[in-house]
Amino acid sequence: MTDGPYKADATHLESSLGYYLTKARNVLVERMDRAVKPLGLTAQQIGVILLLSAQRASTPFELSRVMSYDSGSMTRLLDRLEKKGFVVRTRSDADRRMVKLELTPQGHEAAQQLPSLGAAVLNEQLRGFSAADHAALLDLLGRFIANGIGEGASACCRLGPSQESVEASPEESSSDHGGQ
């Protein structure tokens, strides 16, 4: 155990970093849910749409790995997106056990709209932050994340703008994901 700012006998819920991170995530998810509701999506679902659109994943397994979802949660998420008409599943011709995922025309249309909706939500949430505040926040959160998942995690902090919105999107933690 390392020394740090928290002491077991002096830690208070409302002043802990965990409380603030959870509260910040919940505020962002709620705001994102409102923004994407007209598209028929939830904040939880936009990561799938963006990852498929960017061709960073094409199977349920790849999505589960990138989004840190268990297979059951991913199956339920894909079931909802397929029922809404955003995603189709097909069997691979080479290996019938493998399921491939593709966006439908409706899914592609949503993928085109999501970056501007996401930017608007994030800009509103960052209202009053300077460019230096924003850079410091990203740096600090990146370091915080890297401390939790080791050396291999440092890549999460060097993403370009297009990847950042996918990797850091609020849907990565969800009620189906065993989150809050």
N, C-alpha and C positions, 0 to 999 in steps of 0.2 A: 504494500500500500504506500502511496506517495503522499507527501504533505501537500496541502492545498487550502483553499479558502473555507472549506466546509468542515465543521466539527459536528459529530453525531448529536451531541447534547445541546447544540446551539443552532440547529437547522430548522427553519420555519418554511412551511409549504409555500406561502405566498411570496417569499423572497428567494426561493431557490431557482436556479437556472433551469431545472427540469420543468418547473411550473411555467416559466416564461416561454420556453421553447414549445411546450404543448399548447399553451394559450395562443402563441403566434401562429402555429400551424393550424389550429382550429379556426382562427379568424381568417386566415388566408383561404382555407378550404371553403368556408362559408361564403366568402366573397366570390371565389371562383365558381362555386355552384350556381350562384345567382347569375353570373356572367354567361355561363354556358347553357343554362336552362332553355333559352330560346332555340338552341340547336338540338335539344332533346338529349343532352349529355349531362353527366355529373363530373365534378372535379376528379373523382376517382377514375373515370373512364378516359380522360383526355390523354393520359400517358400512353395507353395502348394505341390510340389513333395516331399520335405523333411519332411513336416508335415505328409503327408499321409504315407510315408515310415516309419517314426518313430511311426506311429499309435497314434499320438497326436491329430488327428482329423479324422473323417470319414464321415462327412456330410458338405454340403455347409454352414450351420449355424455355425457349430463349427469352420470351417476355417475362416469365416467372423469375428467371435469373436476373435480368436487368432491373426489374422493378422490385425485387426482393419479396415476391409473393409466393405463398405455397401453392401447390398445384390445384388444390380444391378451390381456393379463393380465385385463382386465375380462371378456372373452368366456369365458375359462377359469373365472373365479370365478362368473359367472352360469350356466355349464354345470353346475357342481357344485351350486349352489343350486337350480337347476331339477330336477336329477336327484334331489335330496333332498326335493323337494316344497315348498320355501319360496317359490319365485318361478315365475311363468309369463310367457312372452313372447307377445305378440300383435302382429300387423301393424296399423298404423293404417289405418282405412277411407279417410281423406282422402289419405294418401300411403303406398302399399304398401311403399315403401322404408324407412319409419320403423318401428322396433320399439318397442313400448310395454311397460313392465314393471309387473307387479302382484304384490302379495303374495298368496299362497294363504291359506286359513284357518289352516294350520299356520304360515305366515309371520307372520300377524297375532298368533297366540298367542305366538310367540317374541318378537315386538316388545313385547308387554305385559310379558314377564318380564325382558327385557334391562336396563331401567333399574335394577331392584333388584339384579340380579347385578353390573352394572357399578359401582354405588355400593358394594356390599360389597367388591369387589376393590380399588377405589380407597381406601376407608376403611382397609382392612387394610394396604395399601401405605403409607398416610400415618400409620400408627400412630406415636405419639410426636411428631408434628408439631403445633405450636400453630396456632390460626387465623391468627396473624400469619405463621408460617412458610409456611403454605399460600398465603396471599395474596402473599407475597414470591416464592415459587416461581413462581406463575402470572405475576406481573408480569415477573420476570426472563426466563422462557421466552418470554413474549410479545414482549418487547423483542429477545431473541435472534433469534426468528423474523422479526420485522419488519426487522431489519438484513439478513437474507438475501434478502428478497423485495421490499423497497422500501416506499414510502409506502402503496401499495394494500393492504399486508398488515396494517396496523394494525387493520383490522376484525376480524381473527381474535382479537384480544385483548379485544374488547368484546362477546363472545357472552354470551347469557343462559345459565342453567343447563341448559336442555333442549338448546340448540345446542352447548354446550361438550362434552357427552358424545359427540356425533356428530363434531364437528370434531377433537377431540383424541384420539379413540379409537386404540388401538394398531394396528388393522388397516390403517391408512392406509399403513404401510410393511410390506411383506411379502416373502417370498422370491420370489413371482411379480412383485413390483414392482421388482425389481432392487436390493432393499435388501441386507440382510446375507447 
